[in-house]
Amino acid sequence: GAGAGAAHGEEGKAEDVGDRPSGAGEESAAERKRAKARRKRDKRAAKEAERERTKEDIRNNAGESAREVELAAITAQLRAHGLAVREVASDGHCLYRAAAHQAQLLGLPGWGEGAFMDMRRLAATTMRQTPHAFAPFLGLDAPAYEEYVARVETTAEWGGQVEVQALSAALQRPVFVYSADAPLLCMGEDQPGQPLRLTYHRSYFSLGEHYNSTEPGQEDPRP
């Protein structure tokens, strides 16, 4: 009956305890503590991930609004010249993609957006051949400057004004850069030929700064 079952259960328990190696109880308790600590860490990590997702949502929503305002300002400038923004990929090569597309539009042989690595090599070669024209703006000594130029040549590191100046010198063309919150940037104004026309965005993608190309667009109908 019930009493016999209870006695049998107690006997089984006693045997189990006897069979257990010394210290098993302590190990079990330690394992429970470790499991509890893991659950706490997992819970904290889940909460942190949720907070990051919320912040990212806020950033993205704010970014879209900022993008629209910025893009409208740049579009208005371009329309006055019969131009429109021509998007290029945001992969670290955007400056070189945009410049290669511009070179193609201007009829320079061998260019197109896909030739962005060739454009990188062109910028790097110019920077390597005339370090005095670029190194002072970067504040780098000779070894650090060579490392910088190597990154320009072979990686997806983002390009800025120094690289724009190098491309202008290499292509022997001015480079005009339109942005929403600054006057038109004219690099290499003394260079002959038609300019490359790029746009510079701070809020185009959530990753931050970005260059696009331009292409013929609708003329501004206003007088």
C-alpha positions, -999 to +999 in steps of 0.1 A: +000+000+000+010+036+004+032+029+034+052+003+015+056+026-014+068+054+008+093+031+025+105+018-008+110+055-020+130+063+011+151+032+006+158+043-030+168+077-020+192+063+006+208+041-020+211+070-044+228+091-019+252+063-010+261+057-046+269+093-052+306+102-051+318+126-025+313+162-033+284+156-058+260+177-038+285+206-039+290+202-076+253+201-082+248+233-062+277+250-081+262+239-114+228+254-104+246+287-095+264+287-128+231+280-147+214+308-127+242+332-136+240+322-173+202+329-173+208+363-157+235+371-184+212+359-212+184+380-198+206+411-196+219+405-231+184+401-244+173+434-228+204+451-241+197+438-276+162+451-274+174+485-263+198+486-292+170+477-316+149+505-302+177+530-306+184+518-341+147+522-350+148+558-336+181+565-355+166+551-387+134+571-385+153+602-377+178+594-405+150+591-431+137+626-422+172+641-423+179+623-456+148+638-472+157+673-461+193+670-472+184+654-505+159+681-513+186+708-508+211+690-530+185+683-557+175+720-558+212+729-565+216+703-592+183+711-609+196+746-616+223+730-637+200+704-653+214+676-632+201+649-608+216+627-581+228+594-595+231+569-566+261+546-563+266+517-538+275+525-502+304+500-497+333+522-488+341+527-525+314+554-531+338+582-540+356+561-565+324+546-579+310+581-584+342+594-599+345+565-623+308+570-634+316+607-640+346+599-661+325+577-682+299+604-686+326+628-697+337+603-724+370+594-708+379+559-723+379+528-701+358+542-672+325+532-657+312+527-621+326+491-621+362+505-625+362+519-590+394+499-580+412+514-610+401+548-598+415+540-563+448+529-579+449+562-599+444+583-567+470+562-548+496+565-576+492+603-577+495+605-539+526+583-539+543+603-567+536+638-551+535+633-513+543+670-507+509+679-522+489+657-499+508+645-468+507+679-450+469+678-450+469+644-433+496+652-407+514+619-413+551+611-413+565+592-443+559+556-431+524+564-419+517+582-452+527+552-472+505+530-451+476+555-457+482+555-495+483+516-495+448+516-478+435+540-504+448+517-531+437+483-519+410+485-493+374+498-490+384+527-468+362+557-473+377+586-494+375+623-485+387+657-497+424+646-500+414+618-523+391+641-543+421+664-548+442+635-559+416+624-584+414+659-598+451+660-603+453+625-618+424+631-642+434+667-649+398+678-644+382+699-617+359+681-593+328+699-581+311+686-549+276+696-540+263+693-505+233+705-485+250+726-458+281+741-475+290+761-506+300+743-537+334+727-532+356+732-563+388+711-562+414+716-589+398+747-604+430+753-624+426+719-642+415+720-678+384+702-691+349+696-680+345+690-642+334+658-625+303+666-605+297+647-573+273+650-543+282+646-507+257+634-482+258+631-444+224+614-440+219+594-472+225+560-455+225+551-419+262+544-421+269+581-424+289+600-450+284+591-486+292+603-521+269+600-551+274+608-588+252+631-609+236+626-643+215+648-667+181+655-652+152+678-655+159+715-659+146+738-631+114+753-646+117+784-624+132+816-641 
